[in-house]
Structure formats: structure tokens, C-alpha cells
Amino acid sequence: MKFSCPKENILNAVQITARAAASKSTISSLEGILMELEGNVLTVTGYNLDIGIRTTLEVNGIENGSTVINAKMAGDIIRKMPSGEIYFGVGESKAAEIKGGNAEFSVMCMSADEYPVVPQVNPATGFSIPQKTMKSMILQTKYACAVTDTKPALMGCKFEVQNNVLNVVAVDGIRIALRQEPLSYENLEFIVPVKTLEELVSILSDDNDKNVTLSIDKNQISFNVEGYTMISRLIDGEFIPYKKHLECDETITAEVNCREIIEMLDRSMLIINEKNKCPIRCDFSGDILSMSCTTALGKINDKINIKYNGEPISIGFNAKYLLDAFKACDTDCAKIILTASAVAPIIIVPPQGREFTFLLLPMRLK
């Protein structure tokens, strides 16, 4: 296999597909990327048995062939090559020659026959959505995915199309994060692993004029993003019936400035860590939200102005979880919906509408 192409083209392809290569594996080929040349088209694939990323690019093809090269090594070498044309060639010795400017490397490769077959997804079932919208839906929900595998279905976000609305939701047993967008498509639901979504976010753009296309086939899904195809398994299992927990009466509310409460929570985190855990105390009274906490490291008392219409109440929260929720808000202000109970969950929504809905269970105060 022999070809040449501009450094920037091959570098982008290698860096993005390498995100799906295994960092460590008993199957050494999974730590590499598969390169396949046919004519002037080079196909580059990274795959770790859970996630695969594939792309094609135009090159100056010299000799058809295929090989597997260590993903990290390939990325590091090409990134540090001089700008301009890169030459890549693999002969019978299975060593790849990589040349650029006056620099020349020789790197051992593996046979393409050792690379596992990447699943194919039937594109017949699926829909398209602006990349910026998909990116924000993932970022506003993935923080609430479970991190342990006691309930595998909760280690991903559930995508649910119902009545021409796309819901993306994550639940970990303590909090719920829901994001909604209009979508004209038939009813559909599936669960995507959070690791897949984290990799997807890294290649999605903030351009609303560019779409990502989702294709679903049995237990697999593919995301097509500007010449890149990401393939992932789906999670099989029962998801928590979350909707009933988000039904509430909005008689007691507090409107807060997101930036101000994030800054206040950031300050409180200075005295909270894994060894010194303690709930943050939130006192709602009049138009003031007071926040206090005492740990072995010290204590903090802080307050911000809010708009509150209920009786005074004190509620305890995990400071990090509360911070995660407000960081996921994409509005200047947010509305907190409370009850008269200090042990009932709160719900965080935009000042108007329900584009996002975040639920958080409180912690008991001593």
C-alpha cells in the first residue's frame, strides 16, 4: 500500500478515528487503526469492539493495499511531521515508511487480516438533526448517567421519539436530566452508551446548518457526521419510567441567576472533597438564597438574591450534583420548583417552557 496526501487531511482522519481505538487490549490490532487503499480513496477505521469510527478521504493512490498501524504512534508521528505532503508506504516487510519534508520514519505494522469486522448499520431507519442541537442535548443530559453497572440500562442516555418530540434523558437514581426538541418522525426508542456520546460530542460542530444522521438497526446505531461514521452497540434493558417523577405543581418556585449560583457552588466546593463530604445547606427565605457548609477543612456562608414565593425552607444537597445541573442550563436564569418538604426532590426548568428538565433528590441535613 502506497499513497501521498496533504498532512492536514491524513492527520484529521487519523486523530478522529483513533478516538475509537483501544488504549490497551489483549487484541493488539484493536490498539491500531485500519487503513485500506483502493484507487485514490483511503478508508481509515478505528474500532474497540464497542465503538467504531470510519472515514474516507481522497489521496494520491500509488499502490492498493491495507494495513493496521498503532493509532497513537501514527497520530504522534504525523502531527510532528513538517507541513506539506506526507508519503505513506507499506511493503512486504510490514513496516510502514512515513515521510514528510526531510523527516522519515519506519514503523512496524500488523496485517489487516487481524482486524475485527466492524458491524454495518442499515441506514433505512433513522433521522437527521442539526449537529448543534444534538450536541447540546447530549451535554445537558449525559452528566446524569449512572457510573456503575448495577443497572446497565442507566449507563447511557435514552433517546425517545414520541408524538413528534425527541426526548434525550439520563437517570442515575438520584437525578434525572431531560432535554426535548421537536422532531417529525415515527415513535422510536433506544439507549446509547454514555461513552459513545462522549466521543460523538468531540466530533459534532456548533453549526446549526450541518446535520448529524442517526441510523438504528437492531442493537447497533450509527452517527454520520460530515464524512465520519461512528458505529456503536446499543444498551439492552429496561429504563426507569422517569416521566411520572417529573410531574409537579409549580406553586412554590425560586428564580435564580445561573451564573451567580454556579459561582456560589464553585466556592463551596473548595471545602468539599472525597474525604470531606458534607451536604450543602440551602436556605430559601424571602428573596435570598443562603448557602452554608461545614467540613473538616473549614466552613462557608454565602448568599445570592433570588425571586422566591414560598415559606422559608432549608434543604440539603450534594453540592457537585447541584452544580452539574446548573452548569447544564443554557439559559441566563432558571426556575427551581420546590414543595413544602425538605426531603422531596426539586426540579430545575427554564423560566418559560420545558426545553430542559432536571430533577435532583435532596440530602438529609443533620
Secondary structure as GFF3:
##gff-version 3
##sequence-region A 1 366
A	DSSP	beta_strand	2	6	.	.	.	ID=ss1
A	DSSP	alpha_helix	7	17	.	.	.	ID=ss2
A	DSSP	three_ten_helix	18	20	.	.	.	ID=ss3
A	DSSP	three_ten_helix	28	31	.	.	.	ID=ss4
A	DSSP	beta_strand	32	38	.	.	.	ID=ss5
A	DSSP	beta_strand	41	47	.	.	.	ID=ss6
A	DSSP	beta_strand	51	58	.	.	.	ID=ss7
A	DSSP	beta_strand	60	63	.	.	.	ID=ss8
A	DSSP	beta_strand	65	70	.	.	.	ID=ss9
A	DSSP	alpha_helix	71	79	.	.	.	ID=ss10
A	DSSP	beta_strand	85	90	.	.	.	ID=ss11
A	DSSP	beta_strand	95	100	.	.	.	ID=ss12
A	DSSP	beta_strand	103	108	.	.	.	ID=ss13
A	DSSP	three_ten_helix	112	114	.	.	.	ID=ss14
A	DSSP	beta_strand	126	130	.	.	.	ID=ss15
A	DSSP	alpha_helix	131	139	.	.	.	ID=ss16
A	DSSP	three_ten_helix	142	144	.	.	.	ID=ss17
A	DSSP	three_ten_helix	152	154	.	.	.	ID=ss18
A	DSSP	beta_strand	156	162	.	.	.	ID=ss19
A	DSSP	beta_strand	165	171	.	.	.	ID=ss20
A	DSSP	beta_strand	175	182	.	.	.	ID=ss21
A	DSSP	beta_strand	188	193	.	.	.	ID=ss22
A	DSSP	alpha_helix	194	203	.	.	.	ID=ss23
A	DSSP	beta_strand	211	217	.	.	.	ID=ss24
A	DSSP	beta_strand	220	225	.	.	.	ID=ss25
A	DSSP	beta_strand	228	233	.	.	.	ID=ss26
A	DSSP	three_ten_helix	243	246	.	.	.	ID=ss27
A	DSSP	beta_strand	252	257	.	.	.	ID=ss28
A	DSSP	alpha_helix	258	268	.	.	.	ID=ss29
A	DSSP	three_ten_helix	269	271	.	.	.	ID=ss30
A	DSSP	beta_strand	280	285	.	.	.	ID=ss31
A	DSSP	beta_strand	288	295	.	.	.	ID=ss32
A	DSSP	beta_strand	298	305	.	.	.	ID=ss33
A	DSSP	beta_strand	307	308	.	.	.	ID=ss34
A	DSSP	beta_strand	313	317	.	.	.	ID=ss35
A	DSSP	alpha_helix	319	327	.	.	.	ID=ss36
A	DSSP	beta_strand	333	338	.	.	.	ID=ss37
A	DSSP	beta_strand	346	349	.	.	.	ID=ss38
A	DSSP	beta_strand	356	360	.	.	.	ID=ss39
###
